[in-house]
Amino acid sequence: QVQLVESGGGLVQAGGSLRLSCATSGRTFSSYAMGWFRQAPGKEREFVAAISWRGSNLRYADSVKGRFTISRDNAKNTVILQMSSLKPEDTSVYYCAAVPAPEASVLVTPASYRYWGRGTQVTVSS
């Protein structure tokens, strides 16, 4: 069983930055593809960013390209989402997700993931 715990959310003004962390348990973290998703009230969960287990392959939603960066530290069992130039439309609950996957996999749909954190709220004020 893998447990994911997100942290780093909060309230920030438009144009500001936040750094989200996802701490994971489990000895096989380094073989898991990881992703970040977000869900606003009344909306479906949407893809934000994904990273393969060696960190060599990355994928971003068009809406966050150039502003968000995903990275991972397999020694610390942690995935980071660095968010900058934040916009009010980035306001959402952000979720970390994990799944065992082939080395090069980057997965962009919620159904592809097996494990989920409980989420952390990000609110961007205008």
C-alpha positions in Angstrom: 0.0 0.0 0.0 1.3 3.5 -0.9 0.2 6.6 1.0 0.5 10.0 -0.4 0.4 13.3 1.6 0.3 16.6 -0.1 1.5 19.9 1.5 2.3 23.4 0.6 -1.0 24.8 -0.4 -2.4 28.1 0.7 -3.6 31.5 -0.3 -1.4 33.6 -2.7 -1.9 36.7 -4.8 -2.0 36.5 -8.5 1.5 36.4 -9.9 2.8 34.7 -6.8 4.4 31.3 -6.3 3.8 28.2 -4.3 5.7 24.9 -3.9 3.6 21.8 -3.4 5.2 18.6 -2.0 3.9 15.1 -2.1 5.5 12.8 0.4 5.0 9.1 -0.2 5.5 5.9 1.7 6.5 2.6 0.3 9.8 1.1 -0.7 9.2 1.1 -4.5 8.6 4.8 -5.0 11.3 5.0 -7.6 9.3 2.7 -9.9 6.1 4.7 -9.7 5.0 7.2 -12.3 3.7 10.3 -10.5 1.3 13.0 -11.4 -0.4 16.1 -10.1 -4.1 16.8 -10.8 -6.5 19.5 -9.7 -10.2 19.8 -9.1 -12.2 23.0 -8.7 -15.8 22.9 -7.2 -18.3 21.6 -9.8 -15.6 20.6 -12.2 -13.9 17.4 -13.2 -10.5 16.5 -12.0 -8.0 17.7 -14.5 -4.4 16.8 -15.3 -1.7 19.3 -14.3 1.7 17.6 -14.7 3.3 14.1 -14.7 6.8 12.7 -14.4 8.3 9.3 -15.1 10.0 7.3 -12.4 13.5 8.4 -13.3 12.4 11.9 -14.0 13.5 11.9 -17.6 10.1 12.3 -19.1 7.7 15.2 -18.2 4.3 16.3 -19.3 2.3 19.4 -18.6 -1.2 20.6 -19.3 -1.1 23.5 -21.8 -2.7 25.8 -19.2 0.4 25.5 -16.9 3.3 25.1 -19.3 6.0 27.6 -18.7 4.7 28.3 -15.2 4.7 25.0 -13.3 7.6 22.6 -12.9 7.3 19.0 -11.7 10.3 17.2 -10.2 11.0 14.2 -8.0 13.6 13.1 -5.5 13.6 9.3 -5.3 16.0 9.3 -2.4 13.4 11.3 -0.4 10.3 9.7 -1.8 9.0 13.1 -2.7 7.4 14.8 -5.8 7.4 18.6 -6.1 5.2 20.9 -8.0 6.7 24.4 -8.2 4.1 26.8 -9.3 4.8 30.4 -10.4 3.0 33.2 -12.1 -0.2 31.9 -10.5 -3.5 33.0 -11.8 -7.0 33.0 -10.2 -8.0 30.2 -12.5 -5.3 28.0 -10.8 -7.5 28.0 -7.7 -8.3 24.3 -6.9 -7.6 21.4 -4.7 -4.4 19.8 -5.9 -3.9 16.1 -5.7 -0.8 13.9 -6.0 -1.2 10.5 -7.7 1.0 7.4 -8.2 1.0 4.1 -10.0 3.6 1.4 -10.8 4.5 1.9 -14.4 7.2 1.2 -17.0 10.2 3.5 -16.8 9.4 6.0 -19.4 5.7 6.4 -18.7 4.1 9.7 -18.1 0.3 9.3 -17.5 -2.2 12.1 -18.0 -5.6 10.7 -17.1 -6.9 10.2 -13.6 -8.0 6.6 -14.4 -4.4 5.7 -15.0 -3.4 6.2 -11.4 -3.9 3.8 -8.5 -3.0 5.8 -5.5 -4.1 9.3 -4.5 -3.5 11.8 -1.7 -6.2 13.8 0.0 -5.3 17.0 -1.7 -4.2 20.5 -0.7 -6.1 23.7 -1.4 -4.5 26.4 -3.5 -6.3 29.7 -3.7 -5.1 32.5 -5.9 -6.6 35.9 -5.3 -6.9 38.6 -8.0 
